[in-house]
Amino acid sequence: MTSISPVEYASAMTYAAYRLRVDELLENDQTTGEDHSPAMLDYTRQNVQRMNKWDKILRLSDDSLVRIQGIQHRVILLTLTEAWCGDAAQVLPVLDRMAEASPLVDLQLILRDEHPELMDQFLTRGARAIPKVIILDAESGTVLDTWGPRPSEAQAMVMDMKQTVQMLPEAEQQAFRDRSSEAMHAWYARDKGQRIQIEFLNTLMPLVRQEVSA
């Protein structure tokens, strides 16, 4: 199995530190990465609003709490992200809330564009899709599995959009992408983080049981 040394993610941040860094960048008309265009700044501001909302209202299901609190082996959720990524703004608050529920789950965030070699080990269909959660054994650094960039239903929406947009005239493509993005964020709002909880824990829990029984 692949292992990741702490040296490779020495710049990792807690969710709280990440939120603070994003706020500080926006105060200087910047975002994470190299592209500080008005569009990227606008995406980042929208994402801050999304994270603010989820930080206030997100609730874990009873089933999720039972499963998380039953974890007996320490894991690190090393998560590649960027402030301008809409999916990250929907997923990170859920991961943070789950990590808060167990002292054995440690959420660590790193920026994708600052770690291209690490990102390229965990591509999704050949793309640097984020957020990408690399689940590590906390003691050995062994990569147990990965999750992301989004729940399966949202992923299907993205794949449909990519197929459809190729068939449209170029002049219509951006408007279609914008509508598709709005539809996906509306889906996230309706779902209230439930599919993220279910699908992520379906990935995590078998790994924890294997490690405990090994």
C-alpha positions in Angstrom: 0.0 0.0 0.0 1.0 3.6 -0.6 2.2 5.5 2.5 2.3 9.3 2.9 4.9 10.9 5.2 3.8 13.8 7.4 6.5 15.8 5.6 4.4 15.7 2.5 1.6 17.5 4.2 3.5 19.6 6.7 1.5 22.7 5.5 -1.8 21.0 6.4 -4.5 23.1 8.2 -7.4 22.4 10.4 -10.8 23.4 9.0 -10.8 26.5 11.3 -7.4 27.6 10.1 -8.5 27.0 6.5 -11.5 29.2 7.0 -9.4 31.9 8.5 -6.9 31.8 5.7 -9.6 32.1 3.0 -11.1 35.1 4.8 -7.7 36.8 5.0 -7.1 36.2 1.3 -10.5 37.6 0.4 -9.7 40.8 2.4 -6.8 41.3 0.0 -8.9 40.4 -3.2 -7.2 37.0 -3.4 -8.1 33.4 -3.2 -6.1 30.2 -3.0 -4.1 29.2 -6.0 -2.7 31.5 -8.7 -5.9 32.7 -10.4 -7.2 35.8 -8.6 -9.6 36.8 -11.3 -13.0 38.4 -10.5 -14.7 35.1 -11.4 -12.6 33.1 -9.0 -13.0 35.7 -6.2 -16.8 35.5 -6.7 -16.7 31.7 -6.5 -14.8 32.0 -3.3 -17.1 34.5 -1.7 -20.1 32.3 -2.6 -18.3 29.3 -1.0 -17.6 31.3 2.2 -21.4 31.9 2.4 -22.1 28.2 1.9 -19.7 27.2 4.6 -21.0 29.8 6.9 -24.5 28.4 6.4 -23.5 24.8 7.0 -21.4 25.6 10.0 -24.5 27.0 11.6 -27.2 24.5 10.6 -25.6 21.2 9.7 -26.6 18.3 11.9 -25.3 14.8 11.7 -27.8 12.0 11.6 -28.2 9.7 14.6 -26.9 6.9 12.5 -23.8 8.8 11.6 -23.1 9.7 15.2 -23.4 6.1 16.3 -21.0 5.0 13.6 -18.5 7.7 14.1 -18.4 7.4 17.9 -17.8 3.6 17.5 -14.5 4.2 15.7 -11.6 2.7 17.7 -8.7 3.4 15.4 -7.2 6.8 14.7 -7.3 8.0 11.1 -6.3 11.2 9.3 -8.6 12.6 6.6 -6.0 14.3 4.5 -8.2 16.4 2.1 -7.1 18.2 -1.0 -9.1 21.4 -1.6 -9.2 24.9 -2.9 -11.2 27.9 -1.7 -12.8 28.5 -5.1 -14.2 24.9 -5.4 -17.9 24.8 -5.0 -18.0 21.1 -4.1 -15.4 21.6 -1.4 -17.6 24.3 0.2 -20.4 21.7 0.5 -18.3 18.8 1.6 -15.7 20.2 4.1 -18.3 21.4 6.7 -19.7 17.8 6.8 -16.2 16.3 7.2 -15.4 18.8 9.9 -18.6 18.0 11.8 -17.8 14.3 11.6 -14.3 14.8 12.8 -15.6 16.8 15.7 -17.7 13.8 16.8 -14.7 11.5 17.3 -11.3 12.2 18.9 -9.9 9.5 16.6 -10.7 11.3 13.4 -8.3 14.1 12.4 -9.3 16.3 9.5 -6.3 17.9 7.8 -6.7 20.2 4.7 -4.0 20.9 2.1 -4.3 23.0 -1.1 -4.3 21.1 -4.3 -2.2 23.5 -6.3 0.5 23.5 -3.7 0.8 19.7 -3.8 0.5 18.7 -7.5 2.6 15.6 -7.1 0.4 14.3 -4.3 -2.7 15.2 -6.2 -1.6 13.3 -9.2 -1.5 10.1 -7.2 -5.2 10.4 -6.6 -6.9 11.5 -9.8 -10.5 11.0 -10.6 -11.0 9.8 -14.2 -7.7 11.4 -15.0 -8.7 14.8 -13.5 -7.4 16.7 -10.4 -11.0 16.7 -9.0 -11.4 18.1 -5.5 -12.2 17.8 -2.7 -10.3 14.5 -2.5 -10.1 12.8 0.9 -7.1 10.5 1.4 -7.8 8.3 4.4 -4.6 7.6 6.3 -3.7 5.2 9.1 -2.6 7.8 11.7 0.3 5.7 13.0 1.9 4.4 9.8 0.7 6.9 7.2 -0.6 4.1 5.1 -3.3 5.1 2.6 -6.3 3.0 3.4 -8.7 4.4 0.7 -9.9 7.7 -0.8 -13.3 9.4 -1.1 -14.5 12.2 -3.3 -14.8 14.5 -5.0 -18.6 14.4 -4.3 -21.5 12.1 -3.5 -22.6 9.7 -6.3 -25.7 11.6 -7.3 -23.9 14.9 -7.6 -21.1 13.1 -9.5 -23.7 11.8 -12.0 -25.0 15.3 -12.5 -21.4 16.5 -13.3 -20.8 13.7 -15.8 -24.1 14.4 -17.5 -23.2 18.1 -17.7 -19.8 17.3 -19.3 -21.4 15.1 -21.9 -24.2 17.5 -22.8 -22.0 20.6 -22.9 -19.8 19.0 -25.7 -22.9 18.9 -27.9 -23.8 22.6 -27.5 -22.5 25.5 -29.6 -19.6 27.2 -27.9 -21.6 30.3 -27.4 -24.1 28.4 -25.2 -21.7 26.3 -23.2 -20.9 28.7 -20.3 -24.6 29.5 -19.7 -25.3 25.8 -19.5 -22.4 25.2 -17.1 -23.8 28.0 -14.9 -27.3 26.5 -14.9 -25.9 23.1 -14.1 -23.8 24.5 -11.2 -26.9 26.1 -9.8 -28.8 22.9 -10.1 -26.1 20.9 -8.3 -25.9 23.4 -5.4 -29.7 23.3 -5.1 -29.3 19.5 -4.8 -26.8 20.0 -2.0 -29.1 22.4 -0.2 -32.0 19.9 -0.4 -29.8 17.0 0.7 -28.5 18.8 3.8 -25.2 16.8 3.8 -26.9 13.4 4.3 -25.5 11.7 1.3 -22.0 12.9 2.1 -22.4 11.4 5.6 -23.7 8.1 4.3 -21.3 7.5 1.4 -18.2 8.7 3.2 -18.9 6.5 6.3 -19.6 3.6 4.0 -16.1 4.0 2.8 -14.5 4.7 6.2 -16.1 2.2 8.5 -15.0 -1.1 6.8 -11.4 0.2 6.8 -11.5 1.0 10.5 -13.0 -2.4 11.3 -10.2 -4.1 9.3 -7.5 -2.1 11.1 -9.0 -2.9 14.6 -9.3 -6.6 13.9 -5.9 -6.9 12.3 
